[in-house]
Amino acid sequence: MVINEQYRELTLNQRFHEYATTAGFRIHACEGYDPESKGKVEAGVKYVKQDCLYGEVFRDQEHVRQHVQDWVESVANIRIHGTTGEPPRERFERDEREHLEAYLSPACVQPVVHETRRADKTGLIAWKANKYSVPMAWQQARVGVLESGSQLQISDLETGDVIASHALCSDKGKVFKNTHHYRDHAQRVATLESKINDLVGNEIGHRLCQQLKRSEPKIYKDQLVAARDLLKRHAPVDLALITTLAERPGMTATRLQSYLEAAQAATLRERQPEPLPEPQQALDLSAYRRIGHSSGQGVTHEPA
């Protein structure tokens, strides 16, 4: 599904991406070589292989389907689950069935209409006489707002991803902050932005950072890390080129890398090696050996 990942930017299988867009779900890939960010999918596959399929012989595809269906109903769904401590069938019927929706229902393929709000410089949005926080990456940005049951969901208008969720309050004049929205992440981002400003100047650096934030707000910190490293690696950079890139919509770290590498390659093609000097015959200077001698303070000359 993920063809390539660089600077947390994903290159996806085109057909799978089209399906995901049609079905109405977002694709989030865990970081490579980071088992803590993965869901419990591999253990489930192992369970099916070892408990359902191991040692079995099947006549055809229909026989496989029937065997798996029988196993699911008579074994998997009625066992005591090791994590939840209850049979999956009972948990499903009690907690999950009521939340199911029809496959590819209109709610999945049609965009949900959100009201919008603009976050202020402190990362707060106003909603029904109260204020709620959003991650500082969306500071002073316009976001979508939707009430879902007792929760207020705040989403990125471009991707539809939920970026913050708060319990709704019926009081007035309250401020609700998620401390995670203000943790060291904000300071880390500010430090990275400052490093980029040091490399290309405050004005150009600020515009470049803002362009990266607009292009990839969810992975803005990763983009800043990559941009800082790229600018250091290709130093000194062409400030005219960086100025142009800072104004280009959709600029990402990957595209910045492509432009910097192309500029470096062009410079190398234009640089011609200087010709080596022609070998010269040694001169005989013996006739001038007695013209002067050193007095310790300079050179004095004898009369001709």
C-alpha positions in Angstrom: 0.0 0.0 0.0 2.9 2.4 0.8 5.3 2.5 -2.1 7.7 4.8 -0.4 8.1 7.0 2.7 10.4 10.0 3.0 10.3 12.7 5.6 6.9 11.2 6.6 5.5 11.9 3.1 3.8 8.8 1.7 3.8 7.6 -1.9 0.8 5.3 -2.0 -0.4 2.6 -4.3 -2.7 4.5 -6.7 -5.6 2.0 -6.8 -5.6 1.7 -3.0 -5.6 5.4 -2.6 -8.5 5.8 -5.0 -10.4 3.1 -3.0 -9.7 4.8 0.3 -10.8 8.2 -1.0 -14.1 6.6 -2.3 -14.7 4.7 0.9 -14.1 7.8 3.0 -11.3 6.7 5.3 -7.9 8.3 5.8 -4.6 6.4 5.5 -2.1 6.7 8.4 1.1 4.7 8.1 3.1 3.9 11.2 6.8 4.9 11.2 9.2 2.4 9.8 11.1 0.2 12.3 8.8 1.5 15.1 6.8 -1.5 16.5 5.3 0.7 19.2 3.3 2.6 16.6 1.8 -0.5 15.0 -1.6 -1.9 15.7 -2.2 -5.5 16.8 -2.6 -6.9 13.3 0.3 -9.4 13.0 -0.8 -11.5 16.0 -4.2 -11.8 14.5 -2.8 -13.1 11.2 -0.6 -15.6 13.1 -3.7 -16.8 15.0 -5.6 -17.5 11.9 -2.7 -19.3 10.2 -1.8 -21.5 13.1 -5.3 -22.2 14.6 -7.5 -22.2 11.5 -5.4 -23.2 8.5 -2.4 -25.1 9.8 -2.5 -28.8 8.7 -5.7 -28.5 6.7 -6.2 -29.7 3.2 -8.8 -28.0 0.9 -10.5 -29.2 -2.3 -11.1 -25.7 -3.8 -11.7 -22.1 -2.9 -15.3 -22.7 -1.8 -14.1 -25.3 0.6 -11.6 -22.8 2.2 -14.4 -20.2 2.5 -16.7 -22.6 4.3 -14.0 -23.9 6.6 -13.0 -20.3 7.6 -16.6 -19.3 8.2 -17.3 -22.4 10.4 -14.1 -21.7 12.4 -15.0 -18.1 13.0 -18.4 -19.0 14.3 -17.5 -22.1 16.3 -14.0 -21.2 17.6 -12.8 -17.6 17.2 -15.9 -15.7 18.1 -16.8 -17.7 21.2 -13.3 -18.1 22.9 -12.3 -16.0 25.8 -10.1 -13.2 24.3 -6.7 -12.8 26.0 -6.9 -9.0 26.1 -10.5 -8.3 26.8 -11.3 -11.3 28.9 -14.6 -12.0 27.1 -15.8 -13.7 23.9 -15.5 -11.4 20.9 -19.1 -12.2 19.8 -20.5 -10.9 23.2 -18.4 -7.8 23.0 -19.4 -7.1 19.5 -23.1 -7.5 20.1 -23.0 -5.3 23.3 -20.7 -2.5 22.3 -20.0 -2.4 18.5 -23.0 -3.5 16.4 -25.0 -0.3 17.0 -22.2 1.8 15.6 -21.9 -0.1 12.2 -23.0 1.7 9.1 -23.8 0.4 5.7 -20.8 -0.3 3.5 -20.1 2.7 1.2 -23.2 4.4 2.5 -23.7 8.1 1.4 -22.2 9.3 4.6 -19.0 7.6 3.6 -18.7 9.0 0.0 -20.1 12.5 0.6 -18.2 15.1 2.6 -19.5 16.0 6.0 -20.5 19.6 6.3 -18.5 21.3 9.1 -18.9 24.8 10.5 -15.5 26.6 10.5 -13.6 28.6 13.0 -10.3 30.3 12.9 -7.8 29.5 15.7 -6.3 32.5 17.4 -2.6 33.1 18.1 -2.8 31.1 21.3 -4.3 28.0 19.5 -7.9 28.5 20.7 -11.2 28.4 18.8 -14.5 29.8 20.0 -17.5 27.6 20.1 -20.8 28.4 21.8 -19.4 30.9 24.3 -16.5 28.7 25.3 -12.9 28.2 23.9 -11.2 25.0 23.0 -7.6 24.3 22.1 -6.1 22.9 18.9 -2.5 21.8 18.2 -0.2 24.8 17.7 0.5 23.7 14.2 -3.0 25.0 13.4 -2.4 28.3 15.2 -4.3 31.1 13.3 -5.6 28.6 10.7 -9.2 27.9 9.8 -10.5 24.5 10.9 -13.7 22.5 10.7 -15.9 22.1 13.8 -18.5 19.4 14.3 -20.6 18.3 17.3 -20.6 14.5 17.6 -22.7 13.3 20.6 -21.1 14.8 23.6 -17.8 15.5 21.8 -16.6 18.5 19.9 -14.5 17.4 17.0 -12.1 19.8 15.3 -10.7 18.8 11.9 -8.2 19.8 9.3 -10.3 21.3 6.4 -7.9 20.1 3.7 -7.6 16.4 4.8 -10.7 15.9 7.0 -8.5 14.4 9.8 -9.6 15.1 13.3 -6.9 17.1 15.0 -8.5 17.7 18.4 -11.5 16.4 20.4 -13.0 17.9 23.5 -15.9 17.1 25.8 -18.7 19.6 25.1 -19.5 22.0 28.0 -22.9 23.7 28.4 -21.5 26.5 30.6 -20.2 29.8 29.2 -16.9 31.5 29.4 -14.8 28.4 30.0 -11.5 27.6 28.4 -10.6 24.0 27.7 -7.0 23.2 26.8 -5.4 19.9 26.0 -1.9 20.2 27.5 -0.5 17.9 24.8 -1.3 20.7 22.3 1.2 22.9 24.1 3.9 20.5 25.1 7.6 20.7 24.0 6.4 20.1 20.4 5.8 23.9 20.1 9.2 24.8 21.4 10.8 22.2 19.2 9.1 23.7 16.1 10.1 27.2 17.1 13.8 26.0 17.5 13.7 24.4 14.1 12.2 27.5 12.4 14.9 29.6 14.0 17.7 27.3 12.6 16.2 27.6 9.1 16.1 31.4 9.6 19.8 31.4 10.5 20.6 29.5 7.3 18.7 31.6 4.8 17.7 34.8 6.6 14.6 35.6 8.7 12.3 36.8 5.9 13.0 33.9 3.4 13.1 31.4 6.2 9.7 32.5 7.6 8.1 32.3 4.2 9.6 28.8 3.5 8.4 27.5 6.9 4.9 28.8 6.3 4.8 27.1 2.9 5.9 23.8 4.4 3.2 24.2 7.2 0.5 24.8 4.6 1.6 21.8 2.5 2.0 19.3 5.3 0.5 20.5 8.6 0.3 17.1 10.3 4.0 16.4 9.7 5.3 20.0 9.9 8.0 19.2 12.5 9.4 16.4 10.4 9.3 18.7 7.3 11.3 21.3 9.3 13.9 18.7 10.4 14.4 17.7 6.8 14.5 21.2 5.5 17.1 22.2 8.0 19.3 19.2 7.2 18.9 19.8 3.4 19.9 23.5 3.7 22.9 22.7 5.8 24.0 19.9 3.4 23.8 22.1 0.3 25.2 25.2 2.0 25.8 27.8 0.7 22.4 27.7 -1.0 21.2 30.0 -3.8 19.0 32.5 -1.9 17.3 33.5 -5.1 16.2 29.9 -5.6 15.0 29.5 -2.0 13.0 32.7 -2.3 11.3 31.3 -5.4 10.6 28.0 -3.7 9.2 29.7 -0.6 6.5 31.2 -2.7 5.6 27.9 -4.5 2.3 26.3 -3.3 2.6 22.6 -2.3 6.3 22.9 -1.4 7.5 20.0 0.7 10.8 18.7 2.0 11.0 16.2 -0.8 10.5 18.8 -3.5 13.0 21.1 -1.8 15.5 18.3 -1.9 14.9 17.8 -5.7 15.4 21.5 -6.5 18.5 21.7 -4.3 20.1 18.6 -5.9 19.2 19.9 -9.4 20.8 23.3 -8.7 23.9 21.5 -7.3 24.1 19.3 -10.4 23.8 22.3 -12.7 26.6 24.1 -10.9 28.9 21.1 -11.2 28.1 20.9 -15.0 29.0 24.5 -15.5 32.2 24.4 -13.5 35.2 23.6 -15.8 38.5 22.4 -14.3 41.2 25.0 -14.5 44.0 24.1 -17.0 47.2 22.9 -15.4 50.2 25.2 -15.9 52.7 24.3 -18.6 56.0 23.0 -17.3 58.6 25.7 -17.4 62.4 25.4 -17.8 64.4 26.3 -14.6 66.1 29.7 -14.9 69.8 30.1 -14.1 70.0 32.9 -11.5 73.7 32.4 -10.5 74.7 35.8 -12.1 72.5 37.6 -9.6 73.8 35.8 -6.5 76.1 38.6 -5.4 73.9 41.7 -6.1 72.8 42.1 -2.5 73.2 40.6 1.0 71.0 40.8 4.1 71.9 43.1 7.0 69.3 41.7 9.2 66.9 44.7 8.7 66.2 44.4 5.0 68.2 44.2 1.8 71.2 46.4 0.9 72.8 46.6 -2.5 76.4 46.9 -3.5 77.3 49.4 -6.2 77.1 48.1 -9.7 
